Amino acid sequence: MASLIWTVVVVLFVLWLVGFSLHIAGALINLLLVLALIGIIYNVLVGRRAV
């Protein structure tokens, strides 16, 4: 599951860079990137508690 989240973050980051440079759906990509980062932070915190 964690590798899937990292893949999503990398894809969103690349899309964010492309959208930032070409002004294509910038707001939507920024929103998705923020949601992905929140998901990663949540997984990091939950993972540390489980160990």
PDBQT receptor file of N, H, CA, C and O in Angstrom, charges set to zero:
ATOM      1  N   MET A   1       0.818  -1.200   0.000  1.00  0.00    +0.000 N 
ATOM      2  CA  MET A   1       0.000   0.000   0.000  1.00  0.00    +0.000 C 
ATOM      3  C   MET A   1       0.857   1.259   0.000  1.00  0.00    +0.000 C 
ATOM      4  O   MET A   1       0.526   2.248  -0.653  1.00  0.00    +0.000 OA
ATOM      5  N   ALA A   2       1.955   1.211   0.733  1.00  0.00    +0.000 N 
ATOM      6  H   ALA A   2       2.224   0.407   1.264  1.00  0.00    +0.000 HD
ATOM      7  CA  ALA A   2       2.818   2.391   0.821  1.00  0.00    +0.000 C 
ATOM      8  C   ALA A   2       3.467   2.684  -0.525  1.00  0.00    +0.000 C 
ATOM      9  O   ALA A   2       3.623   3.848  -0.895  1.00  0.00    +0.000 OA
ATOM     10  N   SER A   3       3.847   1.641  -1.265  1.00  0.00    +0.000 N 
ATOM     11  H   SER A   3       3.721   0.695  -0.965  1.00  0.00    +0.000 HD
ATOM     12  CA  SER A   3       4.467   1.881  -2.572  1.00  0.00    +0.000 C 
ATOM     13  C   SER A   3       3.465   2.493  -3.546  1.00  0.00    +0.000 C 
ATOM     14  O   SER A   3       3.835   3.294  -4.404  1.00  0.00    +0.000 OA
ATOM     15  N   LEU A   4       2.212   2.118  -3.413  1.00  0.00    +0.000 N 
ATOM     16  H   LEU A   4       1.911   1.467  -2.716  1.00  0.00    +0.000 HD
ATOM     17  CA  LEU A   4       1.175   2.707  -4.254  1.00  0.00    +0.000 C 
ATOM     18  C   LEU A   4       1.025   4.191  -3.953  1.00  0.00    +0.000 C 
ATOM     19  O   LEU A   4       0.866   4.996  -4.870  1.00  0.00    +0.000 OA
ATOM     20  N   ILE A   5       1.071   4.552  -2.702  1.00  0.00    +0.000 N 
ATOM     21  H   ILE A   5       1.200   3.897  -1.957  1.00  0.00    +0.000 HD
ATOM     22  CA  ILE A   5       0.949   5.959  -2.319  1.00  0.00    +0.000 C 
ATOM     23  C   ILE A   5       2.141   6.749  -2.832  1.00  0.00    +0.000 C 
ATOM     24  O   ILE A   5       1.977   7.864  -3.327  1.00  0.00    +0.000 OA
ATOM     25  N   TRP A   6       3.348   6.180  -2.720  1.00  0.00    +0.000 N 
ATOM     26  H   TRP A   6       3.481   5.274  -2.318  1.00  0.00    +0.000 HD
ATOM     27  CA  TRP A   6       4.528   6.870  -3.230  1.00  0.00    +0.000 C 
ATOM     28  C   TRP A   6       4.437   7.054  -4.737  1.00  0.00    +0.000 C 
ATOM     29  O   TRP A   6       4.847   8.087  -5.266  1.00  0.00    +0.000 OA
ATOM     30  N   THR A   7       3.899   6.050  -5.433  1.00  0.00    +0.000 N 
ATOM     31  H   THR A   7       3.566   5.210  -5.003  1.00  0.00    +0.000 HD
ATOM     32  CA  THR A   7       3.729   6.163  -6.884  1.00  0.00    +0.000 C 
ATOM     33  C   THR A   7       2.765   7.286  -7.222  1.00  0.00    +0.000 C 
ATOM     34  O   THR A   7       3.015   8.069  -8.138  1.00  0.00    +0.000 OA
ATOM     35  N   VAL A   8       1.674   7.365  -6.491  1.00  0.00    +0.000 N 
ATOM     36  H   VAL A   8       1.471   6.728  -5.747  1.00  0.00    +0.000 HD
ATOM     37  CA  VAL A   8       0.692   8.423  -6.720  1.00  0.00    +0.000 C 
ATOM     38  C   VAL A   8       1.317   9.787  -6.467  1.00  0.00    +0.000 C 
ATOM     39  O   VAL A   8       1.080  10.728  -7.225  1.00  0.00    +0.000 OA
ATOM     40  N   VAL A   9       2.109   9.904  -5.414  1.00  0.00    +0.000 N 
ATOM     41  H   VAL A   9       2.302   9.141  -4.798  1.00  0.00    +0.000 HD
ATOM     42  CA  VAL A   9       2.743  11.184  -5.094  1.00  0.00    +0.000 C 
ATOM     43  C   VAL A   9       3.709  11.593  -6.200  1.00  0.00    +0.000 C 
ATOM     44  O   VAL A   9       3.735  12.758  -6.599  1.00  0.00    +0.000 OA
ATOM     45  N   VAL A  10       4.495  10.658  -6.696  1.00  0.00    +0.000 N 
ATOM     46  H   VAL A  10       4.473   9.712  -6.372  1.00  0.00    +0.000 HD
ATOM     47  CA  VAL A  10       5.453  10.982  -7.760  1.00  0.00    +0.000 C 
ATOM     48  C   VAL A  10       4.715  11.415  -9.018  1.00  0.00    +0.000 C 
ATOM     49  O   VAL A  10       5.094  12.400  -9.652  1.00  0.00    +0.000 OA
ATOM     50  N   VAL A  11       3.660  10.685  -9.386  1.00  0.00    +0.000 N 
ATOM     51  H   VAL A  11       3.352   9.885  -8.871  1.00  0.00    +0.000 HD
ATOM     52  CA  VAL A  11       2.884  11.041 -10.578  1.00  0.00    +0.000 C 
ATOM     53  C   VAL A  11       2.252  12.416 -10.400  1.00  0.00    +0.000 C 
ATOM     54  O   VAL A  11       2.292  13.234 -11.319  1.00  0.00    +0.000 OA
ATOM     55  N   LEU A  12       1.675  12.680  -9.246  1.00  0.00    +0.000 N 
ATOM     56  H   LEU A  12       1.642  12.015  -8.499  1.00  0.00    +0.000 HD
ATOM     57  CA  LEU A  12       1.057  13.979  -9.002  1.00  0.00    +0.000 C 
ATOM     58  C   LEU A  12       2.091  15.100  -9.008  1.00  0.00    +0.000 C 
ATOM     59  O   LEU A  12       1.814  16.201  -9.483  1.00  0.00    +0.000 OA
ATOM     60  N   PHE A  13       3.272  14.823  -8.485  1.00  0.00    +0.000 N 
ATOM     61  H   PHE A  13       3.497  13.928  -8.099  1.00  0.00    +0.000 HD
ATOM     62  CA  PHE A  13       4.320  15.836  -8.477  1.00  0.00    +0.000 C 
ATOM     63  C   PHE A  13       4.748  16.183  -9.896  1.00  0.00    +0.000 C 
ATOM     64  O   PHE A  13       4.940  17.354 -10.225  1.00  0.00    +0.000 OA
ATOM     65  N   VAL A  14       4.897  15.157 -10.739  1.00  0.00    +0.000 N 
ATOM     66  H   VAL A  14       4.741  14.206 -10.471  1.00  0.00    +0.000 HD
ATOM     67  CA  VAL A  14       5.263  15.406 -12.135  1.00  0.00    +0.000 C 
ATOM     68  C   VAL A  14       4.155  16.172 -12.838  1.00  0.00    +0.000 C 
ATOM     69  O   VAL A  14       4.424  17.123 -13.570  1.00  0.00    +0.000 OA
ATOM     70  N   LEU A  15       2.908  15.762 -12.620  1.00  0.00    +0.000 N 
ATOM     71  H   LEU A  15       2.690  14.989 -12.024  1.00  0.00    +0.000 HD
ATOM     72  CA  LEU A  15       1.785  16.472 -13.225  1.00  0.00    +0.000 C 
ATOM     73  C   LEU A  15       1.707  17.912 -12.722  1.00  0.00    +0.000 C 
ATOM     74  O   LEU A  15       1.358  18.823 -13.472  1.00  0.00    +0.000 OA
ATOM     75  N   TRP A  16       2.033  18.103 -11.453  1.00  0.00    +0.000 N 
ATOM     76  H   TRP A  16       2.316  17.362 -10.844  1.00  0.00    +0.000 HD
ATOM     77  CA  TRP A  16       2.010  19.445 -10.883  1.00  0.00    +0.000 C 
ATOM     78  C   TRP A  16       3.057  20.322 -11.564  1.00  0.00    +0.000 C 
ATOM     79  O   TRP A  16       2.793  21.481 -11.883  1.00  0.00    +0.000 OA
ATOM     80  N   LEU A  17       4.249  19.761 -11.785  1.00  0.00    +0.000 N 
ATOM     81  H   LEU A  17       4.463  18.820 -11.526  1.00  0.00    +0.000 HD
ATOM     82  CA  LEU A  17       5.287  20.520 -12.466  1.00  0.00    +0.000 C 
ATOM     83  C   LEU A  17       4.876  20.867 -13.888  1.00  0.00    +0.000 C 
ATOM     84  O   LEU A  17       5.093  21.989 -14.344  1.00  0.00    +0.000 OA
ATOM     85  N   VAL A  18       4.280  19.903 -14.592  1.00  0.00    +0.000 N 
ATOM     86  H   VAL A  18       4.104  18.992 -14.221  1.00  0.00    +0.000 HD
ATOM     87  CA  VAL A  18       3.821  20.160 -15.956  1.00  0.00    +0.000 C 
ATOM     88  C   VAL A  18       2.702  21.192 -15.943  1.00  0.00    +0.000 C 
ATOM     89  O   VAL A  18       2.706  22.121 -16.751  1.00  0.00    +0.000 OA
ATOM     90  N   GLY A  19       1.755  21.039 -15.044  1.00  0.00    +0.000 N 
ATOM     91  H   GLY A  19       1.751  20.284 -14.388  1.00  0.00    +0.000 HD
ATOM     92  CA  GLY A  19       0.643  21.983 -14.942  1.00  0.00    +0.000 C 
ATOM     93  C   GLY A  19       1.100  23.366 -14.529  1.00  0.00    +0.000 C 
ATOM     94  O   GLY A  19       0.540  24.370 -14.968  1.00  0.00    +0.000 OA
ATOM     95  N   PHE A  20       2.112  23.419 -13.690  1.00  0.00    +0.000 N 
ATOM     96  H   PHE A  20       2.567  22.603 -13.333  1.00  0.00    +0.000 HD
ATOM     97  CA  PHE A  20       2.635  24.711 -13.245  1.00  0.00    +0.000 C 
ATOM     98  C   PHE A  20       3.297  25.443 -14.398  1.00  0.00    +0.000 C 
ATOM     99  O   PHE A  20       3.175  26.661 -14.526  1.00  0.00    +0.000 OA
ATOM    100  N   SER A  21       4.002  24.689 -15.238  1.00  0.00    +0.000 N 
ATOM    101  H   SER A  21       4.101  23.700 -15.134  1.00  0.00    +0.000 HD
ATOM    102  CA  SER A  21       4.694  25.332 -16.349  1.00  0.00    +0.000 C 
ATOM    103  C   SER A  21       3.759  25.632 -17.517  1.00  0.00    +0.000 C 
ATOM    104  O   SER A  21       3.980  26.603 -18.242  1.00  0.00    +0.000 OA
ATOM    105  N   LEU A  22       2.730  24.828 -17.712  1.00  0.00    +0.000 N 
ATOM    106  H   LEU A  22       2.551  24.040 -17.123  1.00  0.00    +0.000 HD
ATOM    107  CA  LEU A  22       1.831  25.023 -18.848  1.00  0.00    +0.000 C 
ATOM    108  C   LEU A  22       0.459  25.583 -18.454  1.00  0.00    +0.000 C 
ATOM    109  O   LEU A  22      -0.368  25.848 -19.325  1.00  0.00    +0.000 OA
ATOM    110  N   HIS A  23       0.214  25.761 -17.172  1.00  0.00    +0.000 N 
ATOM    111  H   HIS A  23       0.887  25.545 -16.464  1.00  0.00    +0.000 HD
ATOM    112  CA  HIS A  23      -1.056  26.280 -16.648  1.00  0.00    +0.000 C 
ATOM    113  C   HIS A  23      -2.245  25.406 -17.065  1.00  0.00    +0.000 C 
ATOM    114  O   HIS A  23      -3.280  25.916 -17.494  1.00  0.00    +0.000 OA
ATOM    115  N   ILE A  24      -2.085  24.098 -16.935  1.00  0.00    +0.000 N 
ATOM    116  H   ILE A  24      -1.244  23.684 -16.586  1.00  0.00    +0.000 HD
ATOM    117  CA  ILE A  24      -3.154  23.155 -17.268  1.00  0.00    +0.000 C 
ATOM    118  C   ILE A  24      -3.664  22.539 -15.972  1.00  0.00    +0.000 C 
ATOM    119  O   ILE A  24      -2.929  21.819 -15.297  1.00  0.00    +0.000 OA
ATOM    120  N   ALA A  25      -4.907  22.812 -15.622  1.00  0.00    +0.000 N 
ATOM    121  H   ALA A  25      -5.505  23.397 -16.170  1.00  0.00    +0.000 HD
ATOM    122  CA  ALA A  25      -5.558  22.233 -14.448  1.00  0.00    +0.000 C 
ATOM    123  C   ALA A  25      -4.702  22.365 -13.193  1.00  0.00    +0.000 C 
ATOM    124  O   ALA A  25      -4.616  21.433 -12.394  1.00  0.00    +0.000 OA
ATOM    125  N   GLY A  26      -4.078  23.509 -13.023  1.00  0.00    +0.000 N 
ATOM    126  H   GLY A  26      -4.147  24.266 -13.672  1.00  0.00    +0.000 HD
ATOM    127  CA  GLY A  26      -3.168  23.723 -11.906  1.00  0.00    +0.000 C 
ATOM    128  C   GLY A  26      -3.828  23.589 -10.548  1.00  0.00    +0.000 C 
ATOM    129  O   GLY A  26      -3.253  22.992  -9.638  1.00  0.00    +0.000 OA
ATOM    130  N   ALA A  27      -5.004  24.124 -10.401  1.00  0.00    +0.000 N 
ATOM    131  H   ALA A  27      -5.471  24.609 -11.141  1.00  0.00    +0.000 HD
ATOM    132  CA  ALA A  27      -5.667  24.086  -9.103  1.00  0.00    +0.000 C 
ATOM    133  C   ALA A  27      -6.046  22.658  -8.715  1.00  0.00    +0.000 C 
ATOM    134  O   ALA A  27      -5.887  22.267  -7.558  1.00  0.00    +0.000 OA
ATOM    135  N   LEU A  28      -6.538  21.890  -9.660  1.00  0.00    +0.000 N 
ATOM    136  H   LEU A  28      -6.667  22.207 -10.600  1.00  0.00    +0.000 HD
ATOM    137  CA  LEU A  28      -6.929  20.509  -9.364  1.00  0.00    +0.000 C 
ATOM    138  C   LEU A  28      -5.712  19.676  -8.996  1.00  0.00    +0.000 C 
ATOM    139  O   LEU A  28      -5.763  18.894  -8.046  1.00  0.00    +0.000 OA
ATOM    140  N   ILE A  29      -4.628  19.830  -9.728  1.00  0.00    +0.000 N 
ATOM    141  H   ILE A  29      -4.587  20.465 -10.499  1.00  0.00    +0.000 HD
ATOM    142  CA  ILE A  29      -3.421  19.068  -9.435  1.00  0.00    +0.000 C 
ATOM    143  C   ILE A  29      -2.844  19.480  -8.085  1.00  0.00    +0.000 C 
ATOM    144  O   ILE A  29      -2.371  18.629  -7.333  1.00  0.00    +0.000 OA
ATOM    145  N   ASN A  30      -2.877  20.771  -7.768  1.00  0.00    +0.000 N 
ATOM    146  H   ASN A  30      -3.261  21.463  -8.379  1.00  0.00    +0.000 HD
ATOM    147  CA  ASN A  30      -2.405  21.220  -6.460  1.00  0.00    +0.000 C 
ATOM    148  C   ASN A  30      -3.247  20.620  -5.343  1.00  0.00    +0.000 C 
ATOM    149  O   ASN A  30      -2.707  20.199  -4.320  1.00  0.00    +0.000 OA
ATOM    150  N   LEU A  31      -4.546  20.576  -5.524  1.00  0.00    +0.000 N 
ATOM    151  H   LEU A  31      -4.985  20.918  -6.355  1.00  0.00    +0.000 HD
ATOM    152  CA  LEU A  31      -5.423  19.988  -4.525  1.00  0.00    +0.000 C 
ATOM    153  C   LEU A  31      -5.124  18.506  -4.341  1.00  0.00    +0.000 C 
ATOM    154  O   LEU A  31      -5.050  18.030  -3.208  1.00  0.00    +0.000 OA
ATOM    155  N   LEU A  32      -4.951  17.773  -5.430  1.00  0.00    +0.000 N 
ATOM    156  H   LEU A  32      -5.011  18.159  -6.350  1.00  0.00    +0.000 HD
ATOM    157  CA  LEU A  32      -4.647  16.348  -5.341  1.00  0.00    +0.000 C 
ATOM    158  C   LEU A  32      -3.283  16.114  -4.700  1.00  0.00    +0.000 C 
ATOM    159  O   LEU A  32      -3.112  15.152  -3.950  1.00  0.00    +0.000 OA
ATOM    160  N   LEU A  33      -2.318  16.973  -4.983  1.00  0.00    +0.000 N 
ATOM    161  H   LEU A  33      -2.457  17.754  -5.592  1.00  0.00    +0.000 HD
ATOM    162  CA  LEU A  33      -0.998  16.842  -4.380  1.00  0.00    +0.000 C 
ATOM    163  C   LEU A  33      -1.072  17.057  -2.869  1.00  0.00    +0.000 C 
ATOM    164  O   LEU A  33      -0.430  16.329  -2.112  1.00  0.00    +0.000 OA
ATOM    165  N   VAL A  34      -1.831  18.027  -2.433  1.00  0.00    +0.000 N 
ATOM    166  H   VAL A  34      -2.352  18.618  -3.048  1.00  0.00    +0.000 HD
ATOM    167  CA  VAL A  34      -1.990  18.270  -1.000  1.00  0.00    +0.000 C 
ATOM    168  C   VAL A  34      -2.673  17.077  -0.337  1.00  0.00    +0.000 C 
ATOM    169  O   VAL A  34      -2.266  16.659   0.747  1.00  0.00    +0.000 OA
ATOM    170  N   LEU A  35      -3.702  16.524  -0.971  1.00  0.00    +0.000 N 
ATOM    171  H   LEU A  35      -4.033  16.863  -1.852  1.00  0.00    +0.000 HD
ATOM    172  CA  LEU A  35      -4.381  15.350  -0.408  1.00  0.00    +0.000 C 
ATOM    173  C   LEU A  35      -3.436  14.152  -0.325  1.00  0.00    +0.000 C 
ATOM    174  O   LEU A  35      -3.471  13.403   0.651  1.00  0.00    +0.000 OA
ATOM    175  N   ALA A  36      -2.600  13.971  -1.335  1.00  0.00    +0.000 N 
ATOM    176  H   ALA A  36      -2.572  14.580  -2.128  1.00  0.00    +0.000 HD
ATOM    177  CA  ALA A  36      -1.636  12.865  -1.306  1.00  0.00    +0.000 C 
ATOM    178  C   ALA A  36      -0.622  13.057  -0.182  1.00  0.00    +0.000 C 
ATOM    179  O   ALA A  36      -0.260  12.095   0.495  1.00  0.00    +0.000 OA
ATOM    180  N   LEU A  37      -0.167  14.280   0.022  1.00  0.00    +0.000 N 
ATOM    181  H   LEU A  37      -0.462  15.061  -0.528  1.00  0.00    +0.000 HD
ATOM    182  CA  LEU A  37       0.785  14.546   1.109  1.00  0.00    +0.000 C 
ATOM    183  C   LEU A  37       0.151  14.306   2.474  1.00  0.00    +0.000 C 
ATOM    184  O   LEU A  37       0.809  13.801   3.384  1.00  0.00    +0.000 OA
ATOM    185  N   ILE A  38      -1.110  14.661   2.622  1.00  0.00    +0.000 N 
ATOM    186  H   ILE A  38      -1.645  15.072   1.883  1.00  0.00    +0.000 HD
ATOM    187  CA  ILE A  38      -1.812  14.389   3.876  1.00  0.00    +0.000 C 
ATOM    188  C   ILE A  38      -1.902  12.885   4.099  1.00  0.00    +0.000 C 
ATOM    189  O   ILE A  38      -1.730  12.411   5.222  1.00  0.00    +0.000 OA
ATOM    190  N   GLY A  39      -2.172  12.134   3.038  1.00  0.00    +0.000 N 
ATOM    191  H   GLY A  39      -2.312  12.519   2.126  1.00  0.00    +0.000 HD
ATOM    192  CA  GLY A  39      -2.221  10.677   3.149  1.00  0.00    +0.000 C 
ATOM    193  C   GLY A  39      -0.880  10.081   3.547  1.00  0.00    +0.000 C 
ATOM    194  O   GLY A  39      -0.831   9.147   4.347  1.00  0.00    +0.000 OA
ATOM    195  N   ILE A  40       0.207  10.609   3.000  1.00  0.00    +0.000 N 
ATOM    196  H   ILE A  40       0.167  11.368   2.349  1.00  0.00    +0.000 HD
ATOM    197  CA  ILE A  40       1.538  10.108   3.361  1.00  0.00    +0.000 C 
ATOM    198  C   ILE A  40       1.854  10.414   4.817  1.00  0.00    +0.000 C 
ATOM    199  O   ILE A  40       2.363   9.553   5.535  1.00  0.00    +0.000 OA
ATOM    200  N   ILE A  41       1.563  11.612   5.252  1.00  0.00    +0.000 N 
ATOM    201  H   ILE A  41       1.150  12.311   4.668  1.00  0.00    +0.000 HD
ATOM    202  CA  ILE A  41       1.819  11.974   6.648  1.00  0.00    +0.000 C 
ATOM    203  C   ILE A  41       1.020  11.086   7.579  1.00  0.00    +0.000 C 
ATOM    204  O   ILE A  41       1.529  10.652   8.613  1.00  0.00    +0.000 OA
ATOM    205  N   TYR A  42      -0.224  10.812   7.225  1.00  0.00    +0.000 N 
ATOM    206  H   TYR A  42      -0.637  11.164   6.386  1.00  0.00    +0.000 HD
ATOM    207  CA  TYR A  42      -1.060   9.927   8.035  1.00  0.00    +0.000 C 
ATOM    208  C   TYR A  42      -0.456   8.530   8.094  1.00  0.00    +0.000 C 
ATOM    209  O   TYR A  42      -0.388   7.934   9.168  1.00  0.00    +0.000 OA
ATOM    210  N   ASN A  43      -0.014   7.997   6.951  1.00  0.00    +0.000 N 
ATOM    211  H   ASN A  43      -0.069   8.481   6.078  1.00  0.00    +0.000 HD
ATOM    212  CA  ASN A  43       0.569   6.658   6.929  1.00  0.00    +0.000 C 
ATOM    213  C   ASN A  43       1.863   6.591   7.714  1.00  0.00    +0.000 C 
ATOM    214  O   ASN A  43       2.138   5.581   8.362  1.00  0.00    +0.000 OA
ATOM    215  N   VAL A  44       2.659   7.640   7.670  1.00  0.00    +0.000 N 
ATOM    216  H   VAL A  44       2.436   8.461   7.144  1.00  0.00    +0.000 HD
ATOM    217  CA  VAL A  44       3.900   7.661   8.440  1.00  0.00    +0.000 C 
ATOM    218  C   VAL A  44       3.589   7.641   9.939  1.00  0.00    +0.000 C 
ATOM    219  O   VAL A  44       4.224   6.911  10.701  1.00  0.00    +0.000 OA
ATOM    220  N   LEU A  45       2.619   8.437  10.349  1.00  0.00    +0.000 N 
ATOM    221  H   LEU A  45       2.103   9.030   9.730  1.00  0.00    +0.000 HD
ATOM    222  CA  LEU A  45       2.269   8.468  11.770  1.00  0.00    +0.000 C 
ATOM    223  C   LEU A  45       1.664   7.166  12.243  1.00  0.00    +0.000 C 
ATOM    224  O   LEU A  45       2.002   6.693  13.328  1.00  0.00    +0.000 OA
ATOM    225  N   VAL A  46       0.786   6.577  11.466  1.00  0.00    +0.000 N 
ATOM    226  H   VAL A  46       0.511   6.961  10.585  1.00  0.00    +0.000 HD
ATOM    227  CA  VAL A  46       0.155   5.301  11.850  1.00  0.00    +0.000 C 
ATOM    228  C   VAL A  46       1.187   4.182  11.825  1.00  0.00    +0.000 C 
ATOM    229  O   VAL A  46       1.164   3.304  12.687  1.00  0.00    +0.000 OA
ATOM    230  N   GLY A  47       2.094   4.199  10.848  1.00  0.00    +0.000 N 
ATOM    231  H   GLY A  47       2.113   4.913  10.147  1.00  0.00    +0.000 HD
ATOM    232  CA  GLY A  47       3.125   3.174  10.747  1.00  0.00    +0.000 C 
ATOM    233  C   GLY A  47       4.070   3.187  11.935  1.00  0.00    +0.000 C 
ATOM    234  O   GLY A  47       4.516   2.130  12.382  1.00  0.00    +0.000 OA
ATOM    235  N   ARG A  48       4.376   4.344  12.442  1.00  0.00    +0.000 N 
ATOM    236  H   ARG A  48       4.014   5.203  12.078  1.00  0.00    +0.000 HD
ATOM    237  CA  ARG A  48       5.278   4.440  13.608  1.00  0.00    +0.000 C 
ATOM    238  C   ARG A  48       4.596   3.924  14.863  1.00  0.00    +0.000 C 
ATOM    239  O   ARG A  48       5.250   3.344  15.730  1.00  0.00    +0.000 OA
ATOM    240  N   ARG A  49       3.298   4.126  14.969  1.00  0.00    +0.000 N 
ATOM    241  H   ARG A  49       2.767   4.597  14.265  1.00  0.00    +0.000 HD
ATOM    242  CA  ARG A  49       2.592   3.630  16.150  1.00  0.00    +0.000 C 
ATOM    243  C   ARG A  49       2.487   2.112  16.136  1.00  0.00    +0.000 C 
ATOM    244  O   ARG A  49       2.519   1.478  17.192  1.00  0.00    +0.000 OA
ATOM    245  N   ALA A  50       2.361   1.522  14.950  1.00  0.00    +0.000 N 
ATOM    246  H   ALA A  50       2.335   2.037  14.093  1.00  0.00    +0.000 HD
ATOM    247  CA  ALA A  50       2.192   0.078  14.836  1.00  0.00    +0.000 C 
ATOM    248  C   ALA A  50       3.489  -0.666  15.159  1.00  0.00    +0.000 C 
ATOM    249  O   ALA A  50       3.453  -1.823  15.577  1.00  0.00    +0.000 OA
ATOM    250  N   VAL A  51       4.630  -0.008  14.966  1.00  0.00    +0.000 N 
ATOM    251  H   VAL A  51       4.659   0.932  14.626  1.00  0.00    +0.000 HD
ATOM    252  CA  VAL A  51       5.922  -0.673  15.181  1.00  0.00    +0.000 C 
ATOM    253  C   VAL A  51       6.322  -0.547  16.583  1.00  0.00    +0.000 C 
ATOM    254  O   VAL A  51       7.382  -1.040  16.969  1.00  0.00    +0.000 OA
TER     255      VAL A  51
